Amino acid sequence: MNKRPLGSTGFSISPLVFGGNVFGWTIDEKTSFSVIDAFLDSGFDAIDTADVYSLWAPGNKGGESETIIGNWLKANPGRRDDFKLFTKVGADLGVPGHKGLSKKWIERAVEDSLRRLNTDYIDLYFSHWPDPETPYEETLEAYQTLLKAGKIRAIGASNLDAAQLADSLAAAKQRGLPAYQVLQPEYNLYDRWSFEGPLCDLCVENNIGVVTYYSLASGFLAGKYRTKDDLAQSKRGEGIAKYLTPRGERIVDALRAVADQQQATPAEVALAWLIGRRGVTAPIASATSVAQVESFAKAAALTLSAEEFAALERASAE
């Protein structure tokens, strides 16, 4: 499988990253192990998670996804170097003081993540959300310490807009601190405009890798949700309702048409569209079964024609 450089990290990764938010939420540990096995056996080599996954599920307290990955590593000694491991810090964990991007919290949170993940290092550590209460300099100084200690190997940010990312880069340059090397934005065929334009341009100009989340719009772009009655098919149904618009219907119809031409599925086409977008290194996508992982391999191998890209562009126009 062809690999792509991930910004200035020095890493090269396959063109699709596994989204580990499903671990301990929509799939249990046993199924998670099977999915991880299938993902790596298919030639992919990057898994994304966060300390907060999956706090929102009934009975969870956060850290479930990292714990499952750590248990997989424990059950598969010697395989840590088979993939790049991404995790995040900064989301509200529901405990006073356990949120944000202060140096004090980052130094505590990284140890918690390393313990749950059963590893000595994190390949890519993301600031999960902007923290208006903490200067960029303080956050980047904390990451500098962790980089020097070998506990993390690269840094990224999620959910920054163009102005915030530019400010963080300026702060790093001014103080001689490490700068964000990867961005994780929300981006898909439906949700385009927060990334396309100034933010994408900034990433390209500064050699910042981009791994997109909600790459399938919470599963809507798979094409199986056409009415409100369909939402009951998934635990993520509530988050999909917002896509049931005339524009959403146009996009799904266009995906179906291209999928028919390519002998593929709408989800595979939606991922192939992202893989082919300017500035994007790899989309993040989740799977709850081995069959879905097999579909990822088809998406990574799919090449859309100029006419197919144009058809999807027309359908997704505002």
Disulfide bonds with the S-S distance in Angstrom:
none
